[in-house]
Amino acid sequence: MASTSEAIVELEELLPTAIPEQDDTGQNSETQLTTNRSTITDTFETFANRQNTEPNQAELLGEDTLSKLTSDEGTRQNIIKELIDTEDEHVRFLKILNEHFYTPMKREDWINRDFIQLLFPNLETIIHFHETLWERMKERREERGVECTVGDILVQT
């Protein structure tokens, strides 16, 4: 996996600095993209470097409960927490993709709509799917605490 700084450099390389646009005389002139490059990279960097806002295992389960777990139970709870945290991150990055790339590209006239659809097929559906999955797993953990299992949620999905 690439480091955050490497990912930001790769992201910046993908962002064009300007697009050709015809002025009133019909001539092409260079104009800045409506989406500001620094805003995109700042947003990406903020999400990539953010501290996990989800509570840790001790806060979720309580110190007493955590100390009573067997090694296997503790491992299972850590894996469930990691699944939920990973899904949270995935939803956040999908929203960045939607907000800073897909939506501006749809709004602008300089990219063919069919090409945009090839780049981002069903993005809104994918975001909704992953948000729902994340919310269901999170609710399950809140309801059941140490008795939390998410296997049935994953199978149903």
VMD Tcl script that builds the backbone (N, CA, C; Angstrom):
set m [mol new atoms 471]
animate dup $m
set s [atomselect $m all]
$s set {name element resname resid chain x y z} {
  {N N MET 1 A 0.840 -1.180 0.000}
  {CA C MET 1 A 0.000 0.000 0.000}
  {C C MET 1 A 0.887 1.247 0.000}
  {N N ALA 2 A 0.512 2.202 -0.801}
  {CA C ALA 2 A 1.309 3.417 -0.906}
  {C C ALA 2 A 1.103 4.288 0.321}
  {N N SER 3 A 2.139 5.033 0.668}
  {CA C SER 3 A 2.011 5.949 1.800}
  {C C SER 3 A 1.114 7.113 1.395}
  {N N THR 4 A 0.677 7.861 2.377}
  {CA C THR 4 A -0.207 8.998 2.119}
  {C C THR 4 A 0.444 10.006 1.197}
  {N N SER 5 A 1.721 10.319 1.435}
  {CA C SER 5 A 2.391 11.306 0.588}
  {C C SER 5 A 2.532 10.800 -0.851}
  {N N GLU 6 A 2.801 9.502 -1.018}
  {CA C GLU 6 A 2.875 8.938 -2.371}
  {C C GLU 6 A 1.514 8.983 -3.049}
  {N N ALA 7 A 0.454 8.696 -2.298}
  {CA C ALA 7 A -0.895 8.726 -2.859}
  {C C ALA 7 A -1.272 10.142 -3.270}
  {N N ILE 8 A -0.878 11.142 -2.486}
  {CA C ILE 8 A -1.184 12.532 -2.817}
  {C C ILE 8 A -0.442 12.941 -4.079}
  {N N VAL 9 A 0.818 12.537 -4.205}
  {CA C VAL 9 A 1.584 12.846 -5.415}
  {C C VAL 9 A 0.919 12.206 -6.629}
  {N N GLU 10 A 0.490 10.944 -6.491}
  {CA C GLU 10 A -0.194 10.277 -7.597}
  {C C GLU 10 A -1.489 10.996 -7.940}
  {N N LEU 11 A -2.234 11.425 -6.925}
  {CA C LEU 11 A -3.478 12.151 -7.145}
  {C C LEU 11 A -3.218 13.464 -7.870}
  {N N GLU 12 A -2.198 14.205 -7.446}
  {CA C GLU 12 A -1.882 15.484 -8.078}
  {C C GLU 12 A -1.469 15.304 -9.535}
  {N N GLU 13 A -0.787 14.197 -9.844}
  {CA C GLU 13 A -0.379 13.941 -11.215}
  {C C GLU 13 A -1.584 13.681 -12.113}
  {N N LEU 14 A -2.657 13.151 -11.546}
  {CA C LEU 14 A -3.852 12.859 -12.322}
  {C C LEU 14 A -4.714 14.084 -12.583}
  {N N LEU 15 A -4.552 15.112 -11.774}
  {CA C LEU 15 A -5.381 16.298 -11.906}
  {C C LEU 15 A -4.829 17.231 -12.965}
  {N N PRO 16 A -5.612 17.548 -13.970}
  {CA C PRO 16 A -5.133 18.511 -14.960}
  {C C PRO 16 A -5.071 19.900 -14.351}
  {N N THR 17 A -4.138 20.714 -14.837}
  {CA C THR 17 A -4.010 22.073 -14.314}
  {C C THR 17 A -4.966 23.028 -15.017}
  {N N ALA 18 A -5.311 22.739 -16.249}
  {CA C ALA 18 A -6.211 23.618 -16.992}
  {C C ALA 18 A -6.910 22.809 -18.066}
  {N N ILE 19 A -8.014 23.343 -18.557}
  {CA C ILE 19 A -8.738 22.696 -19.643}
  {C C ILE 19 A -8.911 23.693 -20.772}
  {N N PRO 20 A -8.944 23.187 -22.011}
  {CA C PRO 20 A -9.161 24.114 -23.117}
  {C C PRO 20 A -10.617 24.589 -23.114}
  {N N GLU 21 A -10.811 25.869 -23.350}
  {CA C GLU 21 A -12.157 26.419 -23.394}
  {C C GLU 21 A -12.204 27.460 -24.496}
  {N N GLN 22 A -13.281 27.483 -25.253}
  {CA C GLN 22 A -13.386 28.465 -26.320}
  {C C GLN 22 A -13.909 29.781 -25.762}
  {N N ASP 23 A -13.247 30.873 -26.188}
  {CA C ASP 23 A -13.727 32.181 -25.764}
  {C C ASP 23 A -14.765 32.683 -26.764}
  {N N ASP 24 A -15.186 33.938 -26.647}
  {CA C ASP 24 A -16.237 34.487 -27.503}
  {C C ASP 24 A -15.860 34.485 -28.974}
  {N N THR 25 A -14.571 34.503 -29.287}
  {CA C THR 25 A -14.137 34.530 -30.679}
  {C C THR 25 A -14.016 33.131 -31.263}
  {N N GLY 26 A -14.262 32.096 -30.461}
  {CA C GLY 26 A -14.152 30.727 -30.947}
  {C C GLY 26 A -12.762 30.156 -30.774}
  {N N GLN 27 A -11.829 30.932 -30.203}
  {CA C GLN 27 A -10.468 30.463 -29.993}
  {C C GLN 27 A -10.358 29.739 -28.654}
  {N N ASN 28 A -9.459 28.739 -28.585}
  {CA C ASN 28 A -9.235 28.040 -27.327}
  {C C ASN 28 A -8.353 28.868 -26.412}
  {N N SER 29 A -8.693 28.924 -25.144}
  {CA C SER 29 A -7.857 29.582 -24.156}
  {C C SER 29 A -7.780 28.685 -22.936}
  {N N GLU 30 A -6.676 28.768 -22.200}
  {CA C GLU 30 A -6.498 27.948 -21.010}
  {C C GLU 30 A -7.187 28.613 -19.822}
  {N N THR 31 A -8.049 27.879 -19.150}
  {CA C THR 31 A -8.687 28.390 -17.933}
  {C C THR 31 A -8.460 27.385 -16.814}
  {N N GLN 32 A -8.467 27.882 -15.613}
  {CA C GLN 32 A -8.278 26.996 -14.468}
  {C C GLN 32 A -9.513 26.125 -14.309}
  {N N LEU 33 A -9.296 24.907 -13.849}
  {CA C LEU 33 A -10.408 24.018 -13.564}
  {C C LEU 33 A -11.286 24.624 -12.491}
  {N N THR 34 A -12.575 24.331 -12.561}
  {CA C THR 34 A -13.468 24.844 -11.529}
  {C C THR 34 A -13.183 24.173 -10.189}
  {N N THR 35 A -12.704 22.956 -10.238}
  {CA C THR 35 A -12.329 22.281 -8.999}
  {C C THR 35 A -10.884 22.607 -8.691}
  {N N ASN 36 A -10.650 23.221 -7.583}
  {CA C ASN 36 A -9.324 23.660 -7.189}
  {C C ASN 36 A -8.467 22.463 -6.785}
  {N N ARG 37 A -7.292 22.329 -7.408}
  {CA C ARG 37 A -6.391 21.203 -7.119}
  {C C ARG 37 A -6.018 21.128 -5.642}
  {N N SER 38 A -5.716 22.265 -5.064}
  {CA C SER 38 A -5.285 22.232 -3.667}
  {C C SER 38 A -6.428 21.815 -2.743}
  {N N THR 39 A -7.661 22.188 -3.080}
  {CA C THR 39 A -8.800 21.766 -2.279}
  {C C THR 39 A -8.937 20.248 -2.312}
  {N N ILE 40 A -8.765 19.671 -3.475}
  {CA C ILE 40 A -8.887 18.221 -3.608}
  {C C ILE 40 A -7.786 17.519 -2.827}
  {N N THR 41 A -6.550 17.959 -3.002}
  {CA C THR 41 A -5.459 17.287 -2.301}
  {C C THR 41 A -5.548 17.518 -0.798}
  {N N ASP 42 A -5.999 18.714 -0.377}
  {CA C ASP 42 A -6.187 18.968 1.054}
  {C C ASP 42 A -7.260 18.054 1.634}
  {N N THR 43 A -8.347 17.896 0.899}
  {CA C THR 43 A -9.423 17.024 1.363}
  {C C THR 43 A -8.933 15.592 1.460}
  {N N PHE 44 A -8.226 15.143 0.435}
  {CA C PHE 44 A -7.696 13.775 0.432}
  {C C PHE 44 A -6.744 13.584 1.603}
  {N N GLU 45 A -5.861 14.545 1.800}
  {CA C GLU 45 A -4.877 14.453 2.885}
  {C C GLU 45 A -5.573 14.453 4.252}
  {N N THR 46 A -6.602 15.276 4.405}
  {CA C THR 46 A -7.342 15.323 5.661}
  {C C THR 46 A -7.963 13.974 5.976}
  {N N PHE 47 A -8.617 13.362 4.999}
  {CA C PHE 47 A -9.243 12.067 5.230}
  {C C PHE 47 A -8.207 10.971 5.420}
  {N N ALA 48 A -7.135 11.036 4.667}
  {CA C ALA 48 A -6.112 9.998 4.764}
  {C C ALA 48 A -5.385 10.039 6.098}
  {N N ASN 49 A -5.193 11.227 6.646}
  {CA C ASN 49 A -4.435 11.377 7.884}
  {C C ASN 49 A -5.300 11.532 9.128}
  {N N ARG 50 A -6.605 11.531 8.948}
  {CA C ARG 50 A -7.468 11.782 10.102}
  {C C ARG 50 A -7.312 10.677 11.137}
  {N N GLN 51 A -7.473 11.063 12.369}
  {CA C GLN 51 A -7.460 10.091 13.443}
  {C C GLN 51 A -8.800 9.382 13.438}
  {N N ASN 52 A -8.765 8.100 13.699}
  {CA C ASN 52 A -9.993 7.337 13.734}
  {C C ASN 52 A -10.889 7.882 14.842}
  {N N THR 53 A -12.090 8.310 14.476}
  {CA C THR 53 A -13.013 8.871 15.452}
  {C C THR 53 A -13.835 7.791 16.139}
  {N N GLU 54 A -13.763 6.588 15.634}
  {CA C GLU 54 A -14.476 5.484 16.270}
  {C C GLU 54 A -13.815 5.173 17.603}
  {N N PRO 55 A -14.616 4.797 18.593}
  {CA C PRO 55 A -14.031 4.458 19.891}
  {C C PRO 55 A -13.165 3.206 19.799}
  {N N ASN 56 A -12.163 3.120 20.661}
  {CA C ASN 56 A -11.332 1.913 20.668}
  {C C ASN 56 A -12.073 0.797 21.389}
  {N N GLN 57 A -11.476 -0.399 21.393}
  {CA C GLN 57 A -12.133 -1.561 21.979}
  {C C GLN 57 A -12.464 -1.351 23.455}
  {N N ALA 58 A -11.566 -0.738 24.201}
  {CA C ALA 58 A -11.809 -0.522 25.635}
  {C C ALA 58 A -13.016 0.390 25.846}
  {N N GLU 59 A -13.154 1.409 25.005}
  {CA C GLU 59 A -14.304 2.309 25.121}
  {C C GLU 59 A -15.596 1.630 24.689}
  {N N LEU 60 A -15.489 0.778 23.666}
  {CA C LEU 60 A -16.675 0.084 23.165}
  {C C LEU 60 A -17.194 -0.950 24.154}
  {N N LEU 61 A -16.295 -1.770 24.652}
  {CA C LEU 61 A -16.691 -2.916 25.456}
  {C C LEU 61 A -16.547 -2.682 26.946}
  {N N GLY 62 A -15.741 -1.726 27.322}
  {CA C GLY 62 A -15.455 -1.494 28.734}
  {C C GLY 62 A -14.235 -2.302 29.158}
  {N N GLU 63 A -13.450 -1.736 30.031}
  {CA C GLU 63 A -12.204 -2.386 30.486}
  {C C GLU 63 A -12.469 -3.737 31.136}
  {N N ASP 64 A -13.523 -3.804 31.970}
  {CA C ASP 64 A -13.828 -5.061 32.668}
  {C C ASP 64 A -14.159 -6.173 31.679}
  {N N THR 65 A -15.038 -5.879 30.738}
  {CA C THR 65 A -15.444 -6.875 29.745}
  {C C THR 65 A -14.254 -7.289 28.895}
  {N N LEU 66 A -13.462 -6.311 28.482}
  {CA C LEU 66 A -12.303 -6.590 27.634}
  {C C LEU 66 A -11.306 -7.506 28.334}
  {N N SER 67 A -11.100 -7.296 29.617}
  {CA C SER 67 A -10.144 -8.128 30.355}
  {C C SER 67 A -10.651 -9.559 30.541}
  {N N LYS 68 A -11.960 -9.771 30.475}
  {CA C LYS 68 A -12.546 -11.103 30.648}
  {C C LYS 68 A -12.594 -11.913 29.352}
  {N N LEU 69 A -12.339 -11.285 28.228}
  {CA C LEU 69 A -12.395 -11.991 26.944}
  {C C LEU 69 A -11.231 -12.959 26.811}
  {N N THR 70 A -11.517 -14.104 26.202}
  {CA C THR 70 A -10.428 -15.021 25.880}
  {C C THR 70 A -9.662 -14.440 24.705}
  {N N SER 71 A -8.530 -15.031 24.420}
  {CA C SER 71 A -7.709 -14.556 23.307}
  {C C SER 71 A -8.481 -14.614 21.993}
  {N N ASP 72 A -9.183 -15.712 21.754}
  {CA C ASP 72 A -9.963 -15.852 20.517}
  {C C ASP 72 A -11.106 -14.842 20.431}
  {N N GLU 73 A -11.785 -14.618 21.551}
  {CA C GLU 73 A -12.869 -13.636 21.567}
  {C C GLU 73 A -12.336 -12.229 21.326}
  {N N GLY 74 A -11.205 -11.922 21.930}
  {CA C GLY 74 A -10.582 -10.613 21.724}
  {C C GLY 74 A -10.174 -10.415 20.278}
  {N N THR 75 A -9.612 -11.468 19.683}
  {CA C THR 75 A -9.216 -11.408 18.272}
  {C C THR 75 A -10.438 -11.199 17.386}
  {N N ARG 76 A -11.526 -11.921 17.684}
  {CA C ARG 76 A -12.761 -11.788 16.902}
  {C C ARG 76 A -13.297 -10.360 17.004}
  {N N GLN 77 A -13.301 -9.791 18.196}
  {CA C GLN 77 A -13.789 -8.423 18.373}
  {C C GLN 77 A -12.899 -7.415 17.633}
  {N N ASN 78 A -11.579 -7.651 17.640}
  {CA C ASN 78 A -10.665 -6.771 16.897}
  {C C ASN 78 A -10.920 -6.849 15.401}
  {N N ILE 79 A -11.193 -8.042 14.892}
  {CA C ILE 79 A -11.472 -8.207 13.460}
  {C C ILE 79 A -12.769 -7.509 13.094}
  {N N ILE 80 A -13.801 -7.657 13.924}
  {CA C ILE 80 A -15.082 -6.983 13.661}
  {C C ILE 80 A -14.893 -5.472 13.665}
  {N N LYS 81 A -14.150 -4.969 14.636}
  {CA C LYS 81 A -13.875 -3.526 14.689}
  {C C LYS 81 A -13.133 -3.073 13.435}
  {N N GLU 82 A -12.155 -3.858 12.994}
  {CA C GLU 82 A -11.392 -3.521 11.791}
  {C C GLU 82 A -12.296 -3.520 10.550}
  {N N LEU 83 A -13.214 -4.466 10.446}
  {CA C LEU 83 A -14.163 -4.494 9.326}
  {C C LEU 83 A -15.007 -3.218 9.301}
  {N N ILE 84 A -15.508 -2.844 10.456}
  {CA C ILE 84 A -16.357 -1.653 10.547}
  {C C ILE 84 A -15.544 -0.395 10.232}
  {N N ASP 85 A -14.341 -0.291 10.772}
  {CA C ASP 85 A -13.485 0.867 10.505}
  {C C ASP 85 A -13.097 0.947 9.033}
  {N N THR 86 A -12.805 -0.195 8.421}
  {CA C THR 86 A -12.436 -0.218 7.001}
  {C C THR 86 A -13.606 0.217 6.136}
  {N N GLU 87 A -14.782 -0.247 6.474}
  {CA C GLU 87 A -15.973 0.150 5.717}
  {C C GLU 87 A -16.216 1.653 5.854}
  {N N ASP 88 A -15.987 2.204 7.043}
  {CA C ASP 88 A -16.109 3.641 7.276}
  {C C ASP 88 A -15.150 4.408 6.362}
  {N N GLU 89 A -13.903 3.982 6.316}
  {CA C GLU 89 A -12.905 4.647 5.451}
  {C C GLU 89 A -13.300 4.535 3.980}
  {N N HIS 90 A -13.789 3.379 3.587}
  {CA C HIS 90 A -14.178 3.169 2.191}
  {C C HIS 90 A -15.301 4.131 1.798}
  {N N VAL 91 A -16.288 4.279 2.668}
  {CA C VAL 91 A -17.393 5.205 2.403}
  {C C VAL 91 A -16.871 6.632 2.288}
  {N N ARG 92 A -15.953 7.011 3.167}
  {CA C ARG 92 A -15.395 8.371 3.108}
  {C C ARG 92 A -14.681 8.629 1.777}
  {N N PHE 93 A -13.882 7.670 1.322}
  {CA C PHE 93 A -13.163 7.870 0.068}
  {C C PHE 93 A -14.100 7.840 -1.140}
  {N N LEU 94 A -15.151 7.045 -1.095}
  {CA C LEU 94 A -16.143 7.065 -2.167}
  {C C LEU 94 A -16.826 8.432 -2.244}
  {N N LYS 95 A -17.088 9.028 -1.086}
  {CA C LYS 95 A -17.711 10.350 -1.066}
  {C C LYS 95 A -16.766 11.419 -1.612}
  {N N ILE 96 A -15.473 11.302 -1.333}
  {CA C ILE 96 A -14.491 12.225 -1.915}
  {C C ILE 96 A -14.498 12.080 -3.428}
  {N N LEU 97 A -14.486 10.855 -3.901}
  {CA C LEU 97 A -14.521 10.590 -5.333}
  {C C LEU 97 A -15.756 11.221 -5.964}
  {N N ASN 98 A -16.883 11.059 -5.312}
  {CA C ASN 98 A -18.124 11.616 -5.827}
  {C C ASN 98 A -18.104 13.140 -5.809}
  {N N GLU 99 A -17.730 13.721 -4.677}
  {CA C GLU 99 A -17.798 15.173 -4.508}
  {C C GLU 99 A -16.781 15.939 -5.350}
  {N N HIS 100 A -15.560 15.409 -5.458}
  {CA C HIS 100 A -14.495 16.181 -6.097}
  {C C HIS 100 A -14.167 15.755 -7.531}
  {N N PHE 101 A -14.723 14.640 -7.968}
  {CA C PHE 101 A -14.432 14.203 -9.328}
  {C C PHE 101 A -15.714 13.986 -10.131}
  {N N TYR 102 A -16.522 13.050 -9.697}
  {CA C TYR 102 A -17.708 12.667 -10.458}
  {C C TYR 102 A -18.680 13.835 -10.649}
  {N N THR 103 A -19.079 14.483 -9.560}
  {CA C THR 103 A -20.049 15.574 -9.650}
  {C C THR 103 A -19.531 16.735 -10.503}
  {N N PRO 104 A -18.288 17.215 -10.285}
  {CA C PRO 104 A -17.798 18.292 -11.166}
  {C C PRO 104 A -17.690 17.866 -12.635}
  {N N MET 105 A -17.326 16.629 -12.874}
  {CA C MET 105 A -17.228 16.171 -14.265}
  {C C MET 105 A -18.607 16.130 -14.924}
  {N N LYS 106 A -19.616 15.720 -14.183}
  {CA C LYS 106 A -20.983 15.703 -14.721}
  {C C LYS 106 A -21.460 17.117 -15.011}
  {N N ARG 107 A -21.073 18.056 -14.160}
  {CA C ARG 107 A -21.522 19.444 -14.276}
  {C C ARG 107 A -20.879 20.147 -15.473}
  {N N GLU 108 A -19.639 19.811 -15.763}
  {CA C GLU 108 A -18.902 20.465 -16.845}
  {C C GLU 108 A -19.262 19.853 -18.198}
  {N N ASP 109 A -19.003 20.604 -19.230}
  {CA C ASP 109 A -19.330 20.180 -20.585}
  {C C ASP 109 A -18.143 19.590 -21.340}
  {N N TRP 110 A -16.988 19.593 -20.750}
  {CA C TRP 110 A -15.775 19.252 -21.482}
  {C C TRP 110 A -15.452 17.770 -21.511}
  {N N ILE 111 A -16.251 16.942 -20.841}
  {CA C ILE 111 A -16.034 15.498 -20.884}
  {C C ILE 111 A -17.323 14.834 -21.324}
  {N N ASN 112 A -17.188 13.910 -22.237}
  {CA C ASN 112 A -18.316 13.170 -22.774}
  {C C ASN 112 A -19.030 12.410 -21.654}
  {N N ARG 113 A -20.344 12.524 -21.602}
  {CA C ARG 113 A -21.143 11.861 -20.551}
  {C C ARG 113 A -20.968 10.339 -20.569}
  {N N ASP 114 A -20.845 9.753 -21.748}
  {CA C ASP 114 A -20.653 8.298 -21.838}
  {C C ASP 114 A -19.324 7.884 -21.205}
  {N N PHE 115 A -18.295 8.707 -21.404}
  {CA C PHE 115 A -16.991 8.416 -20.812}
  {C C PHE 115 A -17.053 8.513 -19.292}
  {N N ILE 116 A -17.751 9.521 -18.792}
  {CA C ILE 116 A -17.920 9.675 -17.344}
  {C C ILE 116 A -18.639 8.455 -16.778}
  {N N GLN 117 A -19.655 7.990 -17.478}
  {CA C GLN 117 A -20.399 6.819 -17.020}
  {C C GLN 117 A -19.519 5.570 -17.029}
  {N N LEU 118 A -18.593 5.487 -17.967}
  {CA C LEU 118 A -17.644 4.357 -17.974}
  {C C LEU 118 A -16.675 4.437 -16.803}
  {N N LEU 119 A -16.252 5.659 -16.452}
  {CA C LEU 119 A -15.328 5.841 -15.329}
  {C C LEU 119 A -15.986 5.565 -13.986}
  {N N PHE 120 A -17.246 5.969 -13.853}
  {CA C PHE 120 A -17.928 5.890 -12.564}
  {C C PHE 120 A -19.284 5.199 -12.695}
  {N N PRO 121 A -19.307 3.957 -13.108}
  {CA C PRO 121 A -20.612 3.300 -13.237}
  {C C PRO 121 A -21.247 3.084 -11.862}
  {N N ASN 122 A -22.468 3.513 -11.712}
  {CA C ASN 122 A -23.257 3.285 -10.485}
  {C C ASN 122 A -22.605 3.803 -9.214}
  {N N LEU 123 A -21.898 4.904 -9.267}
  {CA C LEU 123 A -21.202 5.411 -8.078}
  {C C LEU 123 A -22.168 5.704 -6.933}
  {N N GLU 124 A -23.293 6.344 -7.230}
  {CA C GLU 124 A -24.253 6.649 -6.164}
  {C C GLU 124 A -24.786 5.359 -5.531}
  {N N THR 125 A -25.041 4.352 -6.337}
  {CA C THR 125 A -25.525 3.066 -5.831}
  {C C THR 125 A -24.477 2.399 -4.954}
  {N N ILE 126 A -23.228 2.464 -5.367}
  {CA C ILE 126 A -22.138 1.867 -4.594}
  {C C ILE 126 A -21.981 2.583 -3.254}
  {N N ILE 127 A -22.062 3.914 -3.273}
  {CA C ILE 127 A -21.967 4.671 -2.027}
  {C C ILE 127 A -23.105 4.273 -1.090}
  {N N HIS 128 A -24.319 4.223 -1.615}
  {CA C HIS 128 A -25.476 3.855 -0.793}
  {C C HIS 128 A -25.312 2.439 -0.225}
  {N N PHE 129 A -24.867 1.511 -1.043}
  {CA C PHE 129 A -24.659 0.122 -0.614}
  {C C PHE 129 A -23.669 0.057 0.555}
  {N N HIS 130 A -22.527 0.708 0.400}
  {CA C HIS 130 A -21.493 0.653 1.441}
  {C C HIS 130 A -21.896 1.433 2.693}
  {N N GLU 131 A -22.613 2.537 2.526}
  {CA C GLU 131 A -23.117 3.267 3.700}
  {C C GLU 131 A -24.078 2.393 4.498}
  {N N THR 132 A -24.967 1.708 3.800}
  {CA C THR 132 A -25.933 0.830 4.459}
  {C C THR 132 A -25.229 -0.306 5.181}
  {N N LEU 133 A -24.255 -0.924 4.519}
  {CA C LEU 133 A -23.496 -2.013 5.132}
  {C C LEU 133 A -22.785 -1.520 6.394}
  {N N TRP 134 A -22.117 -0.377 6.295}
  {CA C TRP 134 A -21.402 0.195 7.440}
  {C C TRP 134 A -22.368 0.493 8.595}
  {N N GLU 135 A -23.509 1.111 8.282}
  {CA C GLU 135 A -24.482 1.450 9.316}
  {C C GLU 135 A -25.032 0.196 10.001}
  {N N ARG 136 A -25.315 -0.847 9.216}
  {CA C ARG 136 A -25.846 -2.085 9.802}
  {C C ARG 136 A -24.821 -2.734 10.732}
  {N N MET 137 A -23.557 -2.783 10.312}
  {CA C MET 137 A -22.526 -3.379 11.171}
  {C C MET 137 A -22.332 -2.551 12.441}
  {N N LYS 138 A -22.333 -1.234 12.295}
  {CA C LYS 138 A -22.146 -0.350 13.445}
  {C C LYS 138 A -23.311 -0.484 14.430}
  {N N GLU 139 A -24.542 -0.518 13.915}
  {CA C GLU 139 A -25.713 -0.696 14.781}
  {C C GLU 139 A -25.653 -2.033 15.518}
  {N N ARG 140 A -25.238 -3.067 14.810}
  {CA C ARG 140 A -25.144 -4.385 15.433}
  {C C ARG 140 A -24.161 -4.364 16.587}
  {N N ARG 141 A -23.012 -3.722 16.375}
  {CA C ARG 141 A -22.006 -3.640 17.428}
  {C C ARG 141 A -22.545 -2.862 18.622}
  {N N GLU 142 A -23.270 -1.778 18.363}
  {CA C GLU 142 A -23.838 -0.984 19.452}
  {C C GLU 142 A -24.911 -1.758 20.214}
  {N N GLU 143 A -25.701 -2.567 19.499}
  {CA C GLU 143 A -26.772 -3.338 20.134}
  {C C GLU 143 A -26.234 -4.472 20.993}
  {N N ARG 144 A -25.258 -5.200 20.463}
  {CA C ARG 144 A -24.849 -6.446 21.096}
  {C C ARG 144 A -23.523 -6.385 21.844}
  {N N GLY 145 A -22.741 -5.343 21.642}
  {CA C GLY 145 A -21.460 -5.231 22.339}
  {C C GLY 145 A -20.563 -6.434 22.091}
  {N N VAL 146 A -20.164 -7.123 23.159}
  {CA C VAL 146 A -19.229 -8.239 23.059}
  {C C VAL 146 A -19.846 -9.442 22.342}
  {N N GLU 147 A -21.154 -9.493 22.278}
  {CA C GLU 147 A -21.838 -10.588 21.581}
  {C C GLU 147 A -21.984 -10.303 20.086}
  {N N CYS 148 A -21.362 -9.247 19.620}
  {CA C CYS 148 A -21.495 -8.801 18.241}
  {C C CYS 148 A -20.935 -9.810 17.250}
  {N N THR 149 A -21.752 -10.136 16.274}
  {CA C THR 149 A -21.310 -10.907 15.110}
  {C C THR 149 A -21.833 -10.164 13.882}
  {N N VAL 150 A -21.079 -10.188 12.814}
  {CA C VAL 150 A -21.511 -9.505 11.590}
  {C C VAL 150 A -21.553 -10.454 10.396}
  {N N GLY 151 A -21.266 -11.720 10.621}
  {CA C GLY 151 A -21.245 -12.689 9.524}
  {C C GLY 151 A -22.561 -12.748 8.774}
  {N N ASP 152 A -23.678 -12.761 9.507}
  {CA C ASP 152 A -24.992 -12.828 8.852}
  {C C ASP 152 A -25.262 -11.584 8.009}
  {N N ILE 153 A -24.790 -10.437 8.473}
  {CA C ILE 153 A -24.958 -9.198 7.699}
  {C C ILE 153 A -24.185 -9.310 6.385}
  {N N LEU 154 A -22.953 -9.815 6.455}
  {CA C LEU 154 A -22.138 -9.966 5.249}
  {C C LEU 154 A -22.758 -10.985 4.294}
  {N N VAL 155 A -23.293 -12.085 4.826}
  {CA C VAL 155 A -23.927 -13.109 3.976}
  {C C VAL 155 A -25.172 -12.548 3.309}
  {N N GLN 156 A -25.997 -11.822 4.063}
  {CA C GLN 156 A -27.215 -11.213 3.506}
  {C C GLN 156 A -26.877 -10.194 2.421}
  {N N THR 157 A -25.755 -9.516 2.597}
  {CA C THR 157 A -25.364 -8.485 1.648}
  {C C THR 157 A -24.936 -9.126 0.351}
}
mol reanalyze $m
mol bondsrecalc $m
mol representation Tube
mol addrep $m
